[in-house]
Amino acid sequence: MFYSGMREGELLALTLNDFDFEKNIVSINKSYVRFNGKDLIQTPKTPKSKREITLPEQTMQLIKSYAETLRRYNPDNRLFTCTKGYLSREMKRGCLASGVKKIRIHDIRHSHASLLIELGFQPILVSERLGHENIETTLQTYSHLYPNKQKEVAEKLSELL
């Protein structure tokens, strides 16, 4: 999740068929929800949530290695068969064990966006990668990270003078 910025429901809906290992791309085209005790696969949150995300080679290799450990796995089935509740409990357990402040699973998505902004990527790219319906959502959510760049802007302008 950290290297993709995908939502937890998008992660939990993934199948092996959603990965193109030659191009290092994962296709986000569905979302997992649990409703009244039943697992449901739905269309993504918004039309722009349907997207392709290019992942680091190392992440793709981890996915491939993980899939190879699964017995009797059909590439059309969910790759990660746990629930959002399970992910949340494991995050809490991991935070307690490590002494790190507890964060929500969704905060991993925010961390991804924050990293991209810190690395200097443009808001439109961050917006597309996160599957936001419009760039205003991205700017409203992450605008507080851009004031840190004011000094850098002044220094670059100073170099021009």
FENCOR-V133401 format. One record per helix or strand of 3 or more residues. SS is the DSSP state (helix for helix, strand for strand). FROM is the first residue (numbers start at 0). TO is the last residue. If there is no record, write none. Layout:
# FENCOR-V133401
SS & FROM & TO
SS & FROM & TO
This chain:
# FENCOR-V133401
helix & 7 & 12
helix & 15 & 17
strand & 24 & 27
strand & 30 & 34
strand & 37 & 41
helix & 46 & 48
strand & 50 & 53
helix & 56 & 68
helix & 83 & 97
helix & 105 & 117
helix & 122 & 129
helix & 134 & 144
helix & 146 & 159
